[in-house]
Amino acid sequence: METTHDSFPDSALPVERPPAAVAASASGTPTRASLPAKGSCWYCEKPLDSVRRFCGKPCADSFDEEAEFTR
């Protein structure tokens, strides 16, 4: 039986990426973080500043849902 200390990964080892991130990068589907800011919402095209990618959470969630559906 292993001790509790042995069951946790060593901090020097690389951490595995979550399955969703691996699937998104493998399928070529863009993730929210990989999208460049373009001055408008990536979902509804509402004008934005040069930092934000979506005008709000509903558009960001809809973008993710549509990306998942079109995979």
C-alpha positions as CSV (number, residue, x, y, z in Angstrom):
1,M,0.0,0.0,0.0
2,E,1.4,3.4,-0.9
3,T,1.4,6.4,1.5
4,T,-0.5,9.6,0.9
5,H,2.7,11.4,0.0
6,D,3.4,8.8,-2.7
7,S,0.0,9.1,-4.3
8,F,0.5,12.8,-5.2
9,P,2.6,13.7,-8.3
10,D,6.0,15.3,-7.8
11,S,5.9,19.0,-8.5
12,A,9.0,18.7,-10.7
13,L,7.1,16.5,-13.1
14,P,5.1,18.0,-15.9
15,V,1.4,18.2,-15.2
16,E,-1.0,16.5,-17.6
17,R,-3.4,18.8,-19.4
18,P,-7.1,18.3,-18.8
19,P,-8.8,15.9,-21.4
20,A,-10.9,18.7,-22.8
21,A,-7.8,20.8,-23.5
22,V,-6.1,17.9,-25.2
23,A,-9.2,17.1,-27.2
24,A,-9.6,20.7,-28.3
25,S,-6.0,21.0,-29.5
26,A,-6.1,17.6,-31.2
27,S,-9.3,18.4,-33.1
28,G,-8.2,21.8,-34.2
29,T,-11.2,23.4,-32.5
30,P,-10.2,26.8,-31.1
31,T,-10.5,27.4,-27.4
32,R,-11.4,30.7,-25.8
33,A,-7.9,31.3,-24.7
34,S,-6.4,30.7,-28.1
35,L,-8.5,33.3,-29.8
36,P,-6.9,36.6,-30.4
37,A,-8.8,39.8,-29.4
38,K,-10.1,41.3,-32.6
39,G,-12.1,44.3,-31.4
40,S,-15.5,42.6,-31.6
41,C,-17.2,39.6,-29.9
42,W,-16.2,36.3,-31.6
43,Y,-19.9,35.2,-31.3
44,C,-22.2,38.2,-32.0
45,E,-19.7,40.7,-33.5
46,K,-20.6,43.4,-31.0
47,P,-17.8,46.0,-30.9
48,L,-15.4,45.5,-28.0
49,D,-12.1,46.9,-26.7
50,S,-8.8,45.4,-27.9
51,V,-8.5,43.0,-25.0
52,R,-11.8,41.2,-24.6
53,R,-12.8,38.3,-26.9
54,F,-16.5,38.1,-25.9
55,C,-19.0,40.7,-24.8
56,G,-20.3,38.5,-22.0
57,K,-20.6,35.0,-20.5
58,P,-23.7,34.0,-22.7
59,C,-21.7,34.7,-25.9
60,A,-18.7,32.8,-24.6
61,D,-20.8,29.9,-23.6
62,S,-22.6,29.9,-26.9
63,F,-19.3,30.0,-28.7
64,D,-18.1,26.9,-26.8
65,E,-21.4,25.1,-27.4
66,E,-21.2,25.8,-31.1
67,A,-17.6,24.7,-31.3
68,E,-18.4,21.5,-29.5
69,F,-21.4,20.8,-31.8
70,T,-19.4,21.5,-35.0
71,R,-16.4,19.3,-34.0
